[in-house]
């Protein structure tokens, strides 16, 4: 029996965290493991292991991340009070109006096992002090600790000012601290506005400030307010460039010792928008996002950028893609990261790796708009990457590249869900008036995570608006469905979100309006078929509620290159236009179609074939085509060593209209076989969910803990106990005790180490011993078990009940 057990038995109060946990009911233990699932994975051997795990730094840090600002400040006050912490003294640090909120916060801290003990003796667990940092509640160290660390030379001027005789440390430091506290009210009253501003700022926390030559005055700041505060002893120098505000001074300056902290989250001013308007605003961005992703991946297929040696996408390639999409580099980086996370983009496995669309992209194109967007939005929610960091400078002052490891942040999914959850708390139809109020509430709701990530959270709100997750700053109805799946893992979350989005999207149209200026206006989102055909024959000029496409010779040649004929184009425009086809467009189609294909290129490496010898004469005479090394081998045939793609590109740049042909002379579309790389695993929104164990699993863990406690008590009262003297070597005493248990049919408790090295206690009624194994029945369920002797560390012969 340990000393702590004796104290518990004599006083009736638990002296250890393990003893405190013994007082928990099964329901309370299950609730604890549900709040902190990391304590149950893997299952603890006994309550002592559970208590030890609850105080581990990583586990405490995760638990603190779940606390709001008021509960976190209450915990900091308990840490500041130390051994004198009680419910009443903790509440005395806050306003009288906050007494109920303090009691509720202490209850929550006990529920999360961050503090334990009775109302008169509250104690933080394990690494709470370490995780909270050096300045809990924004308070510095005691004035006695600070001045006892200042050297005698630096302390001498202060002693003379206070009228104290010189002495050596620590007597001089303690004397100075005592004198300052006795005159504290007078010293504070003598402070000017500049000095008081510094004190108030440091009293709010953190209590650290910068001051050059803190131990000795310099000519530049000899009469400055910070220097004056050091000379009066209201600030303590802790090194040559840093000063600290003593805790006692800060407490005298604060209205309440705990500082200005509110027990409720700040309100968010809202404006009435209406759910249909919010969903409509988000749906517009959804259509734009899907269009940009398709354009981005097609551009990457046309001109695949190389992967940097260190991984990632080069700055020049990002700028090129941004120009092609006609959006900012920040939006381009976001789309690149999302498509990569969604499995639509990946790098090739060749020596000179490049980024290309995956085979999944083709399947994505065949889906409905709502389903496409849900896949992209789910990837954004789940990805552990922050696109907002692209273009910033890292610790080595190097630019952070898209798709590089420098944008990895494992806290990103949780922060995104928290942000959207805040917006989801607002009633449908109401939109926040500003993002600043949303961020302020986030800072109260998750202060540890939000304090260092305000810029990241602000970028996430902008990304959500760009993607269409929000409309006019409010969460949309279809995003609520998606968020529900991210938080709870609902099986149909993505399908529900797609159904809700489909209802919010305008009906796709299959018609457009041709204008005399050779533009086509699509009055709504086009169908996939219309968008594909019109995208071949015209160039997109503007998007929005209505898209505008411009038809020109280049766009018509692109359609002809894809295998369309002049009559096909005439039929397409006639059948899909609500307005008559302008005569100018008919002439343009006939002219381009007549010129197209007169000059033919094929792979020989490449060749040019043309029945018009004069046209070939013009090609050979063109200066811009000299680098191709064209050689005429017949009146109508020219050969070149360049690839066919290069030949076509150079000829078109020189003003010709060539077409590619197959071996049998048929026109082929070289872009039809666009390059792809194998698909890769992509994120699902279920990744966002925290680890949640089923109640049945938690009940089983608690049952094992209870069994371990009963077993420990039984082992303590056992009639005999032996253990291995040499690890892995079964001693004769263990074998003899096992034989005795078999002969007498006695129940034993064995210490056992499994394959992973995890120790545990097992109860067994042995029936046989041989072959390096002991076999028997477990009294709890009667099942036959076998244990290797080399894994048994202890054997205890339990007393008969």
C-alpha positions in Angstrom: 0.0 0.0 0.0 1.4 3.4 -1.0 1.7 6.5 1.2 -1.0 8.1 -0.9 -3.4 5.2 -0.2 -2.7 5.6 3.5 -3.5 9.3 3.3 -6.7 8.6 1.4 -7.8 5.9 3.9 -7.1 8.1 6.9 -8.6 11.4 5.6 -11.4 10.0 3.5 -10.4 12.4 0.6 -8.5 11.3 -2.5 -4.8 12.3 -2.4 -4.0 11.3 -6.0 -5.7 11.7 -9.3 -6.1 7.9 -9.4 -7.9 8.0 -6.1 -10.1 10.8 -7.5 -11.0 8.7 -10.6 -12.0 5.7 -8.3 -14.8 7.9 -7.1 -16.2 8.2 -10.7 -19.3 6.3 -11.6 -19.3 4.2 -14.8 -21.5 6.9 -16.4 -19.0 9.6 -15.5 -16.0 7.6 -16.8 -17.8 6.9 -20.1 -18.6 10.7 -20.4 -14.9 11.5 -19.7 -13.7 9.1 -22.4 -16.3 10.5 -24.8 -15.0 14.0 -24.3 -11.3 13.0 -24.5 -11.3 9.9 -26.8 -7.5 9.9 -26.9 -7.5 8.6 -23.3 -9.3 5.5 -24.4 -7.0 4.7 -27.4 -5.4 2.3 -26.8 -7.5 1.1 -23.8 -5.7 1.9 -20.5 -4.7 -1.0 -18.4 -6.1 0.5 -15.2 -7.1 3.7 -13.6 -3.5 4.6 -12.7 -2.7 4.4 -16.4 -5.7 6.5 -17.2 -4.7 9.1 -14.7 -1.2 9.2 -16.1 -2.4 9.5 -19.7 -4.8 12.4 -18.7 -1.8 14.5 -17.6 0.4 13.9 -20.8 1.2 17.2 -22.6 -0.2 16.2 -25.9 -3.5 15.1 -24.4 -3.8 18.2 -22.2 -3.1 20.4 -25.2 -5.9 18.8 -27.2 -8.3 19.2 -24.3 -7.3 22.9 -23.8 -8.0 23.5 -27.5 -11.7 22.7 -26.8 -12.1 25.3 -24.1 -13.7 28.7 -24.6 -12.0 31.9 -23.4 -13.8 32.1 -20.1 -13.3 28.5 -19.1 -9.6 28.7 -20.2 -9.2 31.9 -18.0 -10.8 30.1 -15.1 -8.2 27.3 -15.4 -5.4 29.9 -15.6 -6.6 31.4 -12.4 -6.6 28.0 -10.7 -3.0 27.6 -11.8 -2.1 31.1 -10.6 -3.6 30.4 -7.2 -1.6 27.2 -6.8 -2.1 25.3 -3.6 -4.6 27.9 -2.3 -7.1 27.4 -5.2 -10.7 26.8 -4.1 -14.0 27.5 -5.6 -14.5 30.7 -3.5 -11.0 32.1 -4.1 -11.2 31.4 -7.8 -14.5 33.2 -8.0 -13.1 36.1 -6.1 -10.8 36.9 -9.0 -13.8 37.6 -11.2 -16.7 40.0 -11.1 -19.5 39.2 -8.7 -21.8 38.9 -11.6 -19.7 36.0 -13.0 -19.9 33.7 -9.9 -22.3 31.3 -11.6 -20.3 31.3 -14.8 -17.1 30.5 -12.7 -18.9 27.6 -11.0 -20.0 26.3 -14.4 -16.5 26.6 -15.8 -15.0 24.7 -12.9 -17.6 22.0 -13.4 -16.6 21.8 -17.0 -12.9 21.6 -16.2 -13.6 18.7 -13.8 -15.6 17.0 -16.5 -12.7 17.3 -18.9 -10.3 16.1 -16.1 -8.2 19.2 -16.4 -8.6 19.9 -12.6 -9.5 17.6 -9.8 -10.1 17.7 -6.1 -12.8 19.1 -3.7 -14.1 22.6 -3.6 -11.5 23.6 -1.1 -8.5 22.2 -2.9 -8.6 22.4 -6.7 -5.5 21.0 -8.5 -4.6 21.0 -12.2 -3.6 17.7 -13.7 -0.2 16.8 -15.0 1.2 19.1 -17.7 -1.5 21.8 -17.5 0.9 24.4 -16.1 3.5 23.6 -18.7 0.9 23.8 -21.6 -0.5 27.1 -20.4 2.9 28.7 -20.6 4.9 31.0 -18.4 2.2 33.7 -18.0 -1.2 32.2 -17.2 -4.0 34.8 -17.2 -1.5 37.2 -18.7 0.2 37.7 -15.4 4.0 37.8 -14.8 6.0 36.3 -12.0 6.0 37.4 -8.4 7.9 40.6 -7.7 10.1 38.7 -5.2 11.1 36.1 -7.8 11.9 38.8 -10.4 14.0 41.1 -8.2 15.9 38.3 -6.5 17.2 37.4 -10.0 18.5 40.9 -10.8 22.2 41.2 -10.2 23.5 43.5 -7.5 25.0 46.1 -9.8 21.8 46.6 -11.8 19.8 46.7 -8.5 22.0 49.3 -6.7 20.3 52.4 -8.3 16.9 51.2 -7.3 18.0 50.5 -3.7 19.4 54.1 -3.5 16.1 55.5 -4.9 14.1 53.5 -2.3 16.5 54.6 0.5 17.7 51.1 1.2 21.2 50.2 2.1 23.2 48.1 -0.4 23.2 44.4 0.2 23.9 41.2 -1.6 21.3 39.0 -3.3 18.9 37.6 -2.4 18.5 40.0 0.6 18.7 43.1 -1.6 16.1 41.8 -4.1 13.7 40.8 -1.3 14.2 44.2 0.4 13.5 46.1 -2.8 10.4 44.0 -3.6 9.0 44.6 -0.1 9.6 48.4 -0.3 8.0 48.6 -3.7 4.9 46.8 -2.5 4.7 49.1 0.6 4.7 52.2 -1.7 2.9 50.7 -4.6 -0.1 53.0 -4.5 2.2 56.1 -4.3 4.4 54.9 -7.1 1.4 54.3 -9.4 -0.1 57.7 -8.6 3.1 59.3 -9.7 3.0 57.8 -13.2 2.4 60.0 -16.1 0.1 59.2 -19.1 2.9 57.6 -21.1 4.0 55.4 -18.2 0.4 54.5 -17.3 -0.3 53.5 -20.9 2.7 51.1 -20.8 1.6 49.6 -17.5 -2.0 49.1 -18.7 -0.9 47.4 -21.8 1.4 45.0 -19.9 -1.2 44.4 -17.2 -3.7 43.2 -19.8 -1.0 40.6 -20.8 1.4 39.4 -21.9 3.5 41.1 -19.2 6.7 41.2 -21.3 8.1 44.4 -23.0 11.2 45.2 -25.0 13.7 47.8 -23.7 17.2 48.4 -24.9 19.9 48.2 -22.3 17.3 47.2 -19.7 20.0 46.9 -17.0 21.6 50.2 -17.7 20.1 53.5 -19.2 21.2 54.7 -22.6 21.4 58.3 -23.8 18.5 57.8 -26.3 15.9 56.7 -23.7 17.3 57.9 -20.4 14.2 59.9 -19.7 11.7 57.7 -21.5 8.6 56.3 -19.8 9.7 52.7 -19.9 13.1 53.6 -18.4 11.3 55.6 -15.7 9.2 52.6 -14.8 12.3 50.5 -14.4 14.0 53.1 -12.2 10.9 53.1 -9.9 10.8 49.3 -9.7 7.4 49.0 -11.4 9.1 47.0 -14.2 11.8 44.4 -13.6 14.6 43.8 -16.1 15.0 40.2 -16.9 17.8 40.4 -19.5 19.5 43.2 -21.5 16.5 43.8 -23.8 13.4 42.6 -21.9 11.4 43.8 -18.9 8.6 42.1 -17.1 5.7 43.5 -15.1 5.5 41.9 -11.7 2.3 40.1 -10.9 1.5 42.2 -7.8 1.7 45.4 -9.9 -0.6 43.9 -12.6 -3.2 42.9 -10.0 -3.2 46.4 -8.5 -3.9 47.8 -12.0 -6.6 45.4 -13.0 -10.3 46.0 -12.1 -10.6 42.3 -11.5 -7.6 40.0 -10.9 -8.7 37.6 -13.7 -8.6 40.5 -16.2 -11.2 41.6 -18.7 -12.9 38.3 -19.9 -16.5 37.8 -20.7 -18.5 34.7 -19.8 -20.5 34.7 -23.0 -19.4 35.0 -26.6 -19.6 38.4 -28.4 -22.7 39.0 -30.4 -22.6 39.0 -34.2 -24.5 41.8 -35.9 -26.7 40.4 -38.6 -28.7 41.5 -41.6 -31.8 39.9 -43.0 -31.0 38.5 -46.4 -33.4 35.6 -46.8 -32.4 32.0 -47.3 -33.2 32.0 -51.1 -31.0 35.1 -51.7 -28.1 33.5 -49.7 -28.4 30.2 -51.5 -28.6 32.1 -54.8 -25.5 34.1 -54.1 -23.6 30.9 -53.2 -24.9 29.1 -56.2 -23.4 31.7 -58.5 -20.0 31.1 -57.0 -20.6 27.3 -57.3 -21.0 27.6 -61.0 -17.9 29.8 -61.3 -15.8 27.4 -59.2 -16.8 24.3 -61.3 -16.1 26.2 -64.5 -12.7 27.4 -63.3 -11.7 23.9 -62.1 -12.5 22.5 -65.5 -10.6 25.2 -67.3 -7.6 24.8 -64.9 -7.3 21.1 -65.5 -7.7 21.4 -69.2 -5.0 24.0 -69.2 -2.7 21.7 -67.2 -3.4 18.8 -69.7 -2.5 21.1 -72.6 0.7 22.4 -71.0 1.8 20.3 -68.0 4.0 22.2 -65.5 7.1 20.5 -64.2 7.3 19.6 -60.5 9.9 21.4 -58.5 12.8 19.4 -57.2 11.7 20.1 -53.6 8.1 19.4 -54.6 5.4 21.9 -55.6 4.3 24.1 -58.4 6.7 26.9 -59.6 5.8 30.6 -59.3 6.0 31.1 -63.0 3.6 28.2 -63.7 1.2 29.6 -61.1 1.2 33.0 -62.7 0.6 31.4 -66.2 -2.3 29.5 -64.9 -3.6 32.6 -63.2 -3.5 34.5 -66.5 -5.3 31.6 -68.3 -8.1 31.5 -65.7 -8.2 35.4 -65.4 -8.3 35.2 -61.6 -5.8 36.2 -58.9 -2.9 33.9 -58.0 -4.5 33.3 -54.5 -7.6 31.9 -56.1 -5.5 29.8 -58.6 -3.4 28.4 -55.7 -6.6 27.5 -53.8 -8.1 25.7 -56.9 -4.8 23.8 -57.5 -4.7 22.6 -53.9 -8.3 21.6 -53.9 -8.1 19.7 -57.2 -5.0 17.9 -55.9 -6.7 17.0 -52.6 -9.9 15.9 -54.5 -7.8 13.4 -56.6 -8.4 15.2 -59.9 -4.7 16.3 -60.1 -1.5 14.5 -59.4 2.1 14.3 -60.5 3.5 11.9 -63.0 5.9 9.1 -61.9 8.4 9.9 -64.7 12.0 11.1 -64.0 11.0 14.6 -64.9 7.7 14.7 -63.0 4.9 17.1 -64.0 1.4 17.8 -62.8 -1.4 16.4 -64.9 -5.1 15.7 -64.5 -5.9 12.2 -63.3 -8.2 9.6 -64.9 -10.8 10.6 -62.2 -11.1 14.0 -63.9 -12.9 12.4 -66.9 -15.4 10.8 -64.5 -15.8 14.1 -62.7 -16.7 15.8 -66.0 -19.6 13.4 -66.5 -21.2 14.2 -63.2 -23.8 16.9 -62.6 -22.7 20.3 -61.4 -23.9 19.8 -57.8 -22.0 16.5 -57.5 -18.8 18.1 -59.0 -19.0 20.9 -56.5 -19.7 18.6 -53.5 -16.5 16.7 -54.3 -14.5 19.9 -54.4 -16.1 21.4 -51.2 -15.5 18.1 -49.3 -11.9 18.2 -50.3 -11.5 21.8 -49.1 -13.1 20.9 -45.7 -10.9 17.8 -45.2 -7.5 18.9 -46.6 -4.7 19.6 -44.1 -3.3 22.3 -46.3 -3.6 26.1 -46.2 -3.7 27.6 -49.7 -3.5 31.1 -48.1 0.2 30.4 -47.3 1.1 30.1 -51.0 3.3 33.1 -52.0 4.3 33.9 -48.4 7.8 33.6 -47.0 8.9 30.8 -44.8 11.4 30.8 -42.0 14.3 30.7 -44.5 12.8 33.6 -46.4 11.9 31.5 -49.4 8.6 31.7 -51.2 6.1 29.0 -50.3 5.1 27.1 -53.4 1.7 25.6 -54.1 1.5 21.8 -53.6 4.6 21.9 -51.4 4.9 20.5 -47.9 5.3 24.0 -46.5 1.5 24.5 -46.6 0.7 21.5 -44.5 -1.1 22.4 -41.3 -2.9 19.5 -39.5 -5.1 21.9 -37.5 -6.7 23.3 -40.8 -9.7 20.9 -41.1 -10.8 21.6 -37.5 -10.5 25.3 -37.9 -12.6 25.2 -41.1 -15.3 23.2 -39.4 -15.3 25.6 -36.4 -15.7 28.6 -38.7 -18.6 27.2 -40.6 -20.2 25.9 -37.4 -20.1 29.5 -36.1 -21.9 30.7 -39.2 -24.4 27.7 -38.9 -25.4 29.0 -35.4 -27.1 32.0 -37.1 -30.7 31.3 -38.1 -31.2 30.7 -41.8 -31.6 33.9 -43.8 -29.4 36.0 -41.5 -26.0 37.1 -42.7 -23.2 38.6 -40.5 -22.5 42.2 -41.2 -18.7 41.8 -41.1 -16.2 39.0 -41.0 -14.5 40.8 -38.0 -17.4 39.9 -35.7 -17.3 36.3 -36.8 -13.5 36.1 -36.1 -14.1 37.8 -32.7 -16.6 35.1 -31.8 -14.1 32.4 -33.0 -11.4 34.0 -30.8 -13.7 33.6 -27.8 -14.9 30.1 -28.7 -11.4 28.6 -29.5 -8.9 31.1 -28.1 -5.8 28.8 -28.2 -6.4 27.9 -31.9 -7.7 31.3 -33.1 -5.2 33.5 -31.4 -2.3 32.4 -33.6 -4.4 31.9 -36.7 -6.5 35.0 -37.2 -5.0 35.7 -40.6 -5.5 32.0 -41.6 -9.2 32.1 -40.4 -9.7 35.3 -42.4 -8.3 33.6 -45.5 -10.6 30.6 -44.9 -13.7 32.9 -44.9 -12.6 34.4 -48.2 -12.0 30.9 -49.6 -15.5 29.8 -48.4 -17.0 32.8 -50.2 -15.1 32.1 -53.4 -16.1 28.4 -53.4 -19.7 29.2 -52.8 -19.9 27.6 -49.3 -21.2 31.0 -48.2 -23.4 33.6 -49.8 -23.2 37.2 -48.7 -21.1 36.0 -45.8 -23.8 33.6 -44.5 -23.7 29.8 -44.7 -25.9 28.3 -47.4 -28.4 25.6 -47.0 -26.4 23.0 -49.0 -23.3 23.8 -46.9 -25.2 23.1 -43.7 -25.9 19.6 -45.1 -22.2 19.1 -45.9 -21.1 20.5 -42.5 -23.5 18.1 -40.8 -21.6 15.2 -42.4 -18.2 16.7 -41.5 -19.2 16.9 -37.8 -21.2 13.7 -37.4 -20.1 11.5 -40.3 -23.7 11.2 -41.6 -23.7 8.6 -44.4 -25.8 10.7 -46.8 -24.3 14.1 -46.1 -22.8 14.5 -49.5 -25.9 13.3 -51.3 -28.1 15.6 -49.2 -25.8 18.5 -49.9 -25.9 17.7 -53.7 -29.7 17.5 -53.6 -30.1 20.8 -51.8 -27.6 22.5 -54.1 -29.4 21.1 -57.2 -32.6 22.8 -56.0 -30.7 26.1 -55.5 -29.0 26.1 -58.9 -30.8 27.7 -61.8 -32.1 25.3 -64.4 -29.4 24.5 -67.0 -30.2 26.0 -70.5 -29.5 24.4 -73.9 -29.9 27.6 -75.9 -28.1 30.9 -76.4 -28.7 34.2 -78.2 -26.4 35.0 -81.1 -25.7 38.7 -81.5 -24.7 40.6 -84.7 -21.3 41.3 -83.1 -20.6 37.5 -83.3 -21.1 36.9 -79.5 -23.3 34.3 -78.0 -25.1 35.1 -74.7 -26.1 32.0 -72.6 -28.9 33.2 -70.3 -28.1 30.8 -67.4 -25.8 27.9 -66.6 -25.3 25.8 -69.8 -25.7 22.1 -69.9 -22.5 20.1 -70.0 -23.1 19.3 -73.7 -23.7 22.9 -74.6 -20.8 24.1 -72.7 -18.5 21.6 -74.3 -19.6 22.4 -77.9 -19.8 26.1 -77.4 -16.4 26.1 -75.6 -14.9 24.6 -78.7 -16.4 27.1 -81.2 -16.2 30.3 -79.1 -14.0 31.9 -76.4 -15.6 32.8 -73.0 -15.5 36.5 -72.4 -17.5 36.9 -69.2 -19.4 34.9 -66.7 -22.1 35.5 -64.1 -25.9 35.1 -64.4 -25.4 35.1 -68.1 -22.2 33.9 -69.9 -20.9 35.7 -73.0 -18.9 33.8 -75.7 -17.1 35.5 -78.6 -16.9 33.7 -82.0 -13.8 34.3 -84.1 -11.6 32.6 -86.7 -9.4 31.1 -84.1 -12.2 29.6 -82.1 -13.8 28.1 -85.2 -10.5 26.6 -86.3 -10.3 25.0 -82.8 -13.7 23.3 -83.4 -12.6 22.2 -86.9 -9.3 20.8 -85.4 -11.5 18.8 -83.0 -13.2 17.0 -85.9 -16.2 19.3 -86.5 -17.0 20.3 -90.1 -18.4 23.5 -91.4 -21.8 22.0 -91.8 -21.6 20.7 -88.2 -21.0 24.2 -87.0 -23.8 25.7 -89.0 -26.2 23.1 -87.7 -25.0 23.7 -84.1 -25.5 27.4 -84.1 -28.9 27.1 -86.0 -30.3 24.5 -83.6 -29.2 26.1 -80.3 -29.7 29.8 -81.0 -33.0 31.5 -80.1 -32.1 34.3 -82.5 -31.4 34.0 -86.2 -27.8 33.1 -87.1 -26.1 36.4 -88.3 -25.1 36.3 -91.9 -21.6 37.4 -91.0 -21.2 34.3 -88.9 -22.3 32.1 -91.8 -19.7 33.7 -94.1 -17.0 33.4 -91.4 -17.8 29.6 -90.9 -17.7 29.0 -94.7 -14.4 31.0 -95.1 -12.6 29.3 -92.2 -13.9 25.8 -93.2 -12.7 26.3 -96.8 -9.2 27.3 -95.7 -9.0 24.6 -93.0 -7.3 21.4 -93.9 -5.9 22.5 -97.3 -2.6 22.1 -95.7 -2.1 18.7 -93.9 0.4 17.6 -91.3 1.3 14.1 -90.3 3.9 12.2 -88.3 6.8 11.1 -90.3 8.6 12.4 -87.9 6.2 15.0 -89.4 5.2 15.8 -92.9 3.1 18.5 -94.7 0.9 17.5 -97.6 -1.0 19.9 -99.8 -2.5 19.7 -103.3 -1.9 23.4 -103.7 1.8 23.7 -104.7 1.6 27.5 -104.4 0.6 27.2 -100.7 3.6 24.9 -100.0 5.8 27.5 -101.7 4.5 30.1 -99.3 5.2 27.8 -96.3 8.8 27.2 -97.4 9.3 30.9 -97.9 8.0 31.9 -94.5 11.0 33.0 -92.3 9.3 32.0 -89.1 9.2 28.4 -90.2 12.9 28.1 -90.9 13.7 26.5 -87.5 11.4 23.5 -88.5 14.0 22.5 -91.1 11.4 21.9 -93.9 12.5 19.8 -96.8 10.4 19.3 -100.0 10.5 15.7 -101.3 7.7 16.0 -103.8 5.7 18.9 -105.3 2.9 18.3 -102.8 4.9 16.9 -99.8 7.3 18.5 -97.3 9.1 16.6 -94.4 10.4 18.0 -91.1 12.2 16.5 -88.1 10.0 18.4 -85.6 7.0 16.8 -83.9 3.6 17.3 -85.3 2.4 19.3 -82.3 5.2 21.8 -82.8 4.6 21.9 -86.5 0.9 22.7 -86.1 1.6 25.3 -83.5 4.3 27.1 -85.6 2.1 27.0 -88.8 -0.8 28.5 -86.9 1.3 31.2 -85.4 2.5 32.1 -88.9 -1.1 32.6 -90.1 -1.7 29.2 -91.8 -4.6 26.9 -91.0 -3.2 23.3 -91.0 -5.1 20.2 -89.9 -3.6 17.0 -88.6 -4.4 13.8 -90.5 -4.1 10.1 -89.9 -2.4 7.6 -92.1 -5.5 7.2 -94.3 -5.9 10.9 -94.7 -8.7 11.5 -92.2 -8.6 14.6 -90.1 -7.8 13.7 -86.4 -7.9 15.7 -83.2 -4.6 15.5 -81.5 -6.1 16.9 -78.3 -8.7 14.1 -78.1 -6.2 11.8 -76.3 -5.4 14.3 -73.6 -2.6 13.1 -71.2 -3.7 11.6 -67.8 -2.0 10.1 -64.8 -3.5 7.3 -62.7 -6.1 8.4 -60.1 -5.0 8.8 -56.5 -6.8 8.5 -53.2 -8.6 11.7 -52.3 -10.1 13.2 -49.1 -13.6 12.6 -47.9 -15.3 14.9 -45.5 -15.4 12.1 -42.9 -11.7 12.8 -42.3 -12.7 16.0 -40.6 -14.5 14.3 -37.8 -12.8 13.9 -34.5 -12.1 10.4 -33.2 -15.3 9.2 -31.7 -15.8 5.8 -30.0 -19.1 4.1 -29.8 -20.7 3.9 -26.4 -20.4 0.1 -26.5 -16.6 0.4 -26.9 -16.4 3.0 -24.1 -18.5 0.7 -21.9 -16.1 -2.1 -22.6 -13.1 0.0 -21.7 -14.7 1.1 -18.4 -15.6 -2.5 -17.6 -12.0 -3.5 -18.1 -10.9 -0.7 -15.8 -13.2 -1.9 -13.1 -12.0 -5.4 -13.6 -8.4 -4.2 -13.2 -9.3 -2.5 -10.0 -10.9 -5.6 -8.6 -8.0 -7.7 -9.7 -5.5 -5.3 -8.2 -7.3 -5.6 -4.9 -7.3 -9.4 -5.2 -3.6 -9.5 -6.0 -2.9 -7.3 -3.0 -4.6 -9.9 -0.8 -3.2 -12.9 -2.7 -1.6 -15.8 -0.8 1.5 -16.0 -2.9 3.2 -14.0 -5.6 6.3 -14.6 -7.7 7.8 -12.8 -10.7 10.5 -13.2 -13.3 14.0 -12.5 -12.2 15.2 -12.3 -15.8 12.9 -10.8 -18.5 11.8 -13.5 -21.0 13.0 -16.4 -18.8 10.4 -18.4 -16.9 11.7 -19.0 -13.4 11.2 -22.3 -11.6 9.1 -20.5 -8.9 6.6 -19.4 -11.6 6.4 -22.9 -13.0 6.0 -24.4 -9.6 3.2 -22.0 -8.7 1.5 -22.7 -12.0 1.7 -26.5 -11.4 0.2 -26.0 -7.9 -2.7 -24.0 -9.4 -3.4 -26.8 -11.9 -3.3 -29.5 -9.3 -5.5 -27.6 -6.8 -7.7 -25.9 -9.4 -6.9 -22.5 -7.9 -7.5 -19.2 -9.6 -4.4 -17.1 -10.5 -3.6 -13.6 -11.7 -0.9 -13.3 -14.2 1.0 -10.3 -15.4 1.1 -10.6 -19.2 2.9 -8.6 -22.0 1.3 -8.8 -25.4 2.8 -8.5 -28.9 3.0 -4.7 -28.8 4.7 -4.7 -25.4 1.6 -3.5 -23.5 1.4 -5.0 -20.0 -1.9 -6.2 -18.5 -3.3 -8.4 -15.7 -5.2 -11.5 -16.6 -7.3 -13.9 -14.3 -7.1 -17.6 -15.2 -8.1 -20.9 -13.7 -5.4 -23.1 -15.3 -6.2 -26.7 -16.4 -2.9 -27.7 -18.1 0.7 -26.7 -18.4 3.0 -27.9 -21.3 4.5 -27.0 -24.6 5.5 -23.6 -23.4 1.9 -22.6 -22.8 -0.5 -22.4 -19.8 -4.1 -23.1 -20.7 -7.2 -22.4 -18.6 -10.6 -20.8 -18.3 -11.3 -17.1 -17.5 -13.7 -16.9 -14.6 -15.6 -14.0 -16.2 -16.8 -15.7 -19.3 -15.5 -19.3 -19.0 -13.7 -19.1 -22.4 -10.6 -21.2 -22.9 -7.4 -19.2 -23.1 -3.7 -20.0 -23.8 -0.7 -17.8 -22.8 3.0 -18.3 -23.7 5.1 -18.8 -20.6 7.8 -16.4 -21.9 5.2 -13.5 -21.9 4.2 -14.0 -18.3 5.9 -11.6 -15.9 4.2 -12.4 -12.6 1.9 -15.0 -11.1 -0.2 -14.5 -8.0 -2.2 -17.3 -6.4 -5.5 -15.7 -5.4 -7.1 -16.4 -2.1 -10.3 -18.4 -2.2 -13.4 -16.3 -1.8 
